[in-house]
Amino acid sequence: PDPMRVGLVSYASAVESLQNPTTDRTAVRDAASTISAGGGTATGDALSAALTRLKQSGGKNPPPSAILLLSDGMTSQGVDPLAVAQEAKKAGIPISTVALGTPDGTVTLAPGITRAVPPDPETLQQIAQISGGKAFSVDDAGELDQVYEKMGSQLGTRPEKREATAGAAGVAAVLLAASMFALMRRRGILG
């Protein structure tokens, strides 16, 4: 949904926060276009950075938040992503995961230098399960769009009017009863 804020963290061997949470989709797309394949897969570090960013931007009454992890490879360095999933669960921030790639997938790091990057759907599924998110596997961009839509529909909020009269009347009744009790006690009606 348009009012939903989206941020972007990229990672390989190192984590880079490319876009703070914003409603400006063009800024997010522009940031995403700068991502290129790197040398490692520090999944836990990236999740930790995203979780920290969400906690910092939440304030006193944080809006519904979630992390969507897209990964094309097995974690090869950094903190344990399952430990970060536990931390996310405690914070009430589910991590949904998307396994990208194929078992024979590779990335070219430099001319003549390739690295195997098989996805790790088992660990991605564990991350989602531990944190309260969902695990997805996609074969094309259309399926990825459906994942984005599903995430947006689960996190979207809408303004809602609520009746406050009953609550205010209840508070007033309690205050009135307390005042009457104090008055009766003062006048010696209650011992």
N, C-alpha and C positions, 0 to 999 in steps of 0.2 A: 504493500500500500504506500501511496505517496508520502504520508506523514511519518512513515517508519524511517528511523535513522539507520544507516548502514555504514560500517567501517571496513577497512581492508588491511590485513596483515599478510605479508608475503614471507616465505621462508624457504631456505635450502639449508646450508650449513649455519647460516645466521638468520636472525629474524629482523624484519624491517617493517615498521608501521608506515604504510603508504597513505592511508587516509583515515583521519579521525571520524567517528560516527557523524554522519550528516544526512540531510534529506536531498542533497544535490547529487543526483544519479550521474550526471555528466562528470563530476569530479571523481566519482568512484570508477566509472568506466575508463577515464583517462589514466587513473592510477593503475588500474588492472592492465592496461595496454603496455605498461613499462615492465611487466614481469617477464623474466626469462628463466630457463632451466638453470639450475645451479648444481653444486657438487655434493650436497648431502641432504638429509631429511631429518631436521630437528623438530619433529612434530610436537613433542612435549613442550619445548621452548616456545613455539608459536602459540600453542593453546594457552600457556601461562601468560604470555604477553597480551593476548586477546582478553583473557579473563581479568587481568589487572586493569586493562583499559575500560572494560565494562564496569568494574567495581568503582573506578575513579569517576566515571561519568554519571553514575547512578544517583548520587546525592542521598538525601534523607528518604525520599519515596521513589526508589528506582522504578522505571517503567519495565514492563516485561522484556526480558533480554534472552538471547540465545546466541550460540556460536555455531556456524556452519563451516565444518572443516572439509575442504576438498584436498585430497591427497592422491598422488600418483605413485607413491613409493613407500617402502617399509622404513620405519624409524631407524636411523643409522647413528644418531648421536643425540646428546642433550638429555634433559630430564625425562623420566618415565611418563609417557602420556596417560597411562592409567592412573597414576597418582594425581595428575592434574584433573582428570575426570572426577575423582573423588572430591577434590577441592571445589570443582564446579557444582557438584551435587549439593554440597554444604551451602554454597552461595545461592542455590536455586536457579542456576543458569545451565540449562541443558545444552549438550553438544550433540548436534546431528552431524553425521559424516557422509561423505560421498567418495566412494572408491572410483578413481579414474584409471584408465589404462588397461593393459592386458598383461598376462603373466610373462610375455616375451618383450614387454616394453623397454625401450632404452631412450636415453637423452644424449645428445651430442654436446659435450662440454667444450670441445675445441676441435679443429679439423683433425680427424683421425682418432679422436678420443671420445669413446662412448661409455656409458655406464648403464648397467641394467637397473631398471626401476619397476620391479613387479609390485603391483598394489598389495596391500596387506589387509584384505577385507575382514579377517578374523579380529585383528586388533582394532580396526575401525568400528566393528560391531560392538566390541567390548567397551570402547570409549563411549559410544552412544548409550549402551545399556546401563553402564555405571552411572552416567550423568543424568539419565532420564530423557535422552534424545532419541532420535531414530537413525537407523543406518540405511543408506541408499547405495545403489550401484547403477551407474548410467552408461549407456552405450553411445549416446549422441547428445548434441546441444539441446534438442527438443526435450529430452528427458530431464536435462539439467534445469531447463526453464520451469518444468513442472515441479521440481524440488523447490525452486525459489518461490513459486506461487504457494505451495503448500506451507512453507515456513512463514511466509507473509501472512497467510490466513490464520495461522496459529498464534502469531504474535500481535496481530493488529488489534487496536483498541478503538472504541468509539465512545464519544461523550454520551452520558446517560443522566437524565434527570432522576433524582431520588426524592422520595417524600421524607422530609425531615421533621414534620409536625409531631409525629408520634414520639420520636426521640426527645424533642424539646419538651413536650408535654410530660414525659416520664421524668426528665430532670427537674422540671418545675414542681411536679408532685413530690419528689423526694425532698427538694428544698423547702416546700411548704410544710411537709410533715416534720422536718427537722426544726423549723421555726416554731411550729405549734408545740412540739415536745419541749423545746427550750423555754417557751413562754409558760407552759403549764408547770414546769419544774420551778421556775422563778416564783410563781404565785403560790407555790406550796400544794398544788393540786396533786402532783406526783411526788412521792417521798424520795 
